[in-house]
């Protein structure tokens, strides 16, 4: 089972910036992660003591990065460095201070397209089966010579 420390080895974030606590399940097309880092008073995405719903885009991006790393590892490859290039159809289902939600966040990401390290994912983040944010993200690979 992957814990937060092990997950930080899969993505280019470390320490407090590694926002995903665990993987609930994953396969070649999708991943479901669980986290409670939104409750931490030292969350690096806090703004004036609150965690805006827009910060959840980073949670979705980290789930995508973890998924990409797991797929690459399964294929015996090394994941390419990538950058979030575009967001589309992002829907905010409320304007809550996410740090005020006492239940775990469920972070779902589903890969819709992948080619040469470039990927398109749909993401959805929920708490207590209530949608908080959803959208589509394009990740572009960077190839170092």
C-alpha positions as CSV (number, residue, x, y, z in Angstrom):
1,X,0.0,0.0,0.0
2,X,1.2,3.5,-0.8
3,X,1.4,6.0,2.0
4,X,2.1,9.7,1.8
5,X,5.9,9.3,2.0
6,X,5.9,6.7,-0.8
7,X,3.6,8.8,-3.0
8,X,5.9,11.8,-2.7
9,X,8.6,9.7,-4.4
10,X,6.3,9.4,-7.4
11,X,5.7,13.1,-8.0
12,X,7.9,16.2,-8.2
13,X,6.5,17.4,-4.8
14,X,7.8,16.7,-1.4
15,X,7.1,17.5,2.2
16,X,4.0,19.5,2.9
17,X,3.4,20.0,-0.8
18,X,2.7,16.3,-1.3
19,X,-1.1,16.6,-0.8
20,X,-2.3,13.0,-1.4
21,X,-2.4,10.7,1.6
22,X,-3.2,7.3,0.0
23,X,-4.4,5.5,-3.1
24,X,-7.8,3.7,-2.7
25,X,-7.6,2.0,-6.1
26,X,-6.1,2.4,-9.6
27,X,-6.0,0.7,-13.0
28,X,-4.7,1.6,-16.4
29,X,-7.3,4.3,-17.0
30,X,-8.1,5.8,-13.6
31,X,-7.1,6.4,-10.0
32,X,-8.9,7.2,-6.8
33,X,-7.0,8.8,-4.0
34,X,-7.9,9.8,-0.4
35,X,-6.6,12.7,1.6
36,X,-7.1,14.7,4.7
37,X,-4.3,17.2,4.1
38,X,-7.0,19.9,3.6
39,X,-7.4,19.8,7.4
40,X,-3.7,20.5,8.2
41,X,-3.0,24.0,9.6
42,X,0.3,24.1,7.7
43,X,-1.2,23.2,4.3
44,X,0.9,25.2,1.8
45,X,-2.1,26.2,-0.3
46,X,-3.9,28.0,2.6
47,X,-4.7,31.6,1.8
48,X,-5.4,33.8,4.8
49,X,-6.2,30.7,6.9
50,X,-8.6,29.3,4.3
51,X,-8.3,26.7,1.6
52,X,-10.2,27.9,-1.5
53,X,-12.0,25.4,-3.6
54,X,-9.7,26.4,-6.5
55,X,-6.8,24.9,-4.6
56,X,-8.3,21.5,-5.3
57,X,-7.0,21.8,-8.9
58,X,-3.6,20.9,-7.4
59,X,-5.0,17.9,-5.7
60,X,-6.4,16.7,-9.0
61,X,-3.1,17.4,-10.7
62,X,-1.2,15.4,-8.1
63,X,-3.5,12.4,-8.5
64,X,-2.9,12.6,-12.3
65,X,0.9,12.7,-11.7
66,X,0.7,9.7,-9.4
67,X,-1.4,7.8,-11.9
68,X,1.1,8.6,-14.7
69,X,4.0,7.5,-12.6
70,X,2.3,4.2,-11.7
71,X,1.5,3.5,-15.4
72,X,5.1,4.3,-16.4
73,X,6.5,2.0,-13.7
74,X,4.1,-0.8,-14.7
75,X,5.5,-0.4,-18.3
76,X,9.1,-0.4,-17.0
77,X,9.5,3.2,-18.1
78,X,10.4,6.4,-16.3
79,X,7.7,9.0,-16.2
80,X,8.6,12.2,-18.1
81,X,8.4,15.5,-16.4
82,X,5.2,17.2,-17.3
83,X,3.4,20.5,-16.8
84,X,-0.2,21.3,-16.4
85,X,-0.8,23.1,-19.8
86,X,-4.5,23.7,-19.8
87,X,-7.7,23.4,-17.8
88,X,-11.1,23.1,-19.4
89,X,-14.7,22.8,-18.2
90,X,-13.7,23.4,-14.6
91,X,-16.9,23.5,-12.4
92,X,-16.9,24.7,-8.8
93,X,-19.9,23.2,-7.0
94,X,-19.6,25.6,-4.0
95,X,-17.4,28.3,-2.6
96,X,-16.7,26.6,0.7
97,X,-13.5,27.0,2.6
98,X,-12.3,23.4,2.0
99,X,-10.3,23.4,5.3
100,X,-13.7,23.6,7.0
101,X,-14.8,20.2,5.6
102,X,-14.2,17.6,8.3
103,X,-14.4,14.5,6.1
104,X,-11.8,13.0,3.8
105,X,-11.5,14.2,0.2
106,X,-11.8,11.7,-2.6
107,X,-9.8,12.6,-5.6
108,X,-10.7,10.8,-8.8
109,X,-8.8,11.2,-12.1
110,X,-9.6,9.4,-15.4
111,X,-7.2,9.4,-18.3
112,X,-9.0,10.1,-21.5
113,X,-6.0,10.4,-23.9
114,X,-2.3,9.6,-23.7
115,X,0.4,10.0,-26.4
116,X,4.1,10.3,-26.1
117,X,3.9,11.5,-22.5
118,X,1.1,14.0,-23.2
119,X,-2.2,13.3,-21.4
120,X,-5.7,14.5,-20.9
121,X,-7.5,13.7,-17.7
122,X,-10.9,14.4,-16.3
123,X,-10.9,14.9,-12.5
124,X,-13.5,15.0,-9.8
125,X,-13.0,15.8,-6.1
126,X,-15.7,14.9,-3.6
127,X,-16.3,14.8,0.1
128,X,-19.1,12.8,1.7
129,X,-20.3,12.0,-1.9
130,X,-20.8,15.7,-2.6
131,X,-18.9,17.1,-5.6
132,X,-16.6,20.0,-4.9
133,X,-14.8,20.5,-8.2
134,X,-14.5,18.8,-11.6
135,X,-12.8,19.5,-14.8
136,X,-10.5,18.4,-17.6
137,X,-6.7,18.9,-17.6
138,X,-4.1,18.6,-20.3
139,X,-0.6,17.7,-19.2
140,X,2.3,18.2,-21.6
141,X,5.5,16.2,-21.3
142,X,8.9,17.9,-21.3
143,X,11.7,15.9,-22.9
144,X,15.1,16.6,-21.7
145,X,18.0,15.9,-24.1
